Amino acid sequence: MTMQIERRKSRPLWVGDVQVGGDAPVVVQSMTNTDTADASDTLRQIHELAELGCEIVRVAVPDKEAAASLPEIVQKTPVPLIADIHFDHRLALEALKAGIHGLRLNPGNIRDADKVRTVVREAKVRGVSIRIGVNEGSLPPIAALAEGELPPTKVQRMVDAGLWEIRILEELELEDIKISLKAFDVPTMVSAYREMAQLVPYPLHLGVTEAGPPRPGTVRSAIGIGMLLAEGIGDTIRVSLAADPKEEVPVCWDILNTLNLRQHGATIVACPTCGRIEIDLLPLVDEVDKHFQKLGYPISVAVMGCVVNGPGEARDADLGIAGGKGKGAIFRKGEVVRIVQEADFMPALIEEGNKVIAERFGETPPEPANPSTSDIFTLTEVARPEAPGRVGRR
Ligand code: SF4
């Protein structure tokens, strides 16, 4: 029996047909890095992200040219879109006219309350939700300090910036609000979200901003986002990596899988290997990972090197193998179903895996790809997310 995290109750809203907050599962987001003015290139990337299980995609709208291509992008997108607006509130109005599903506004750079009000009124008429996206790198200036007064902390400034804009939206009775308080520094970001979670009922979009290249960015994001999710805080997440956005989505899913918040794709349990190993385990782990991730079914597969922990882990997984001297015991749902020679490990695991999938999902997975191409695993081939955030079209 896996432990389940008790989540903070937030006020639900919709981004297109995806529910965020309330009882919806934590929603996975990413952001395109194409020139939004190039509708076909942007749509190509949106489709790639959606194939990976991205449920909401954000697109930058930095200028009129980008805004002009939104009607086509919105019409052809497979998932709801959020327009990311900075500085020029007129671009938000254009995005709304184009039928955008959500807006992200930064209180640090649209500081004119009347301009924010104009956007909010239009969003409300159209039933579009707004994310107040506070970023530590673009906070509003600090008000003049009285003699001897200390400047507010970064966390306080982030929370205050969010509250300033929340009050404008509330004044106009727009309640479809979500909030992000992103910082590169994980303790800062975690503190800001914790504080905001106590102050308002709205859903929170979690992220560590500019987290860096894939390895450190993944660790930084997993710690920041993971700490909050483990406390029940957070309704939607984005991992921001200095990399192809396609790399962000699997990391989001790994974070959610790790915390038992959602199940997407196969979970591979594998021993780290040690001096007791008597089979060639690492290439097998790699092959098992590629094969079962490519199939995309949310099952657990354990690949273990010897009899010390092997049988226990292999028994707990949906499918498992525990190696011995050039042989292995294959487990299916806790029972040893066959003993196979090392050369037959992979074919036997594929066969038994197909049985698990057929029993659990009533489907027969496709034949494995031609061996000459099976190594060419691309992330875009991962499919079949577990029940996504969309729980019905309004
Ligand atoms: S399962 Fe066996 S081979 Fe693998 S790390 Fe543990 S003791 Fe070593």
Boltz pocket constraint, residues with backbone or C-beta under 6 A from the ligand:
constraints:
  - pocket:
      binder: B
      contacts: [[A, 271], [A, 272], [A, 273], [A, 274], [A, 275], [A, 276], [A, 277], [A, 304], [A, 305], [A, 306], [A, 307], [A, 308], [A, 309], [A, 310]]
      max_distance: 6.0
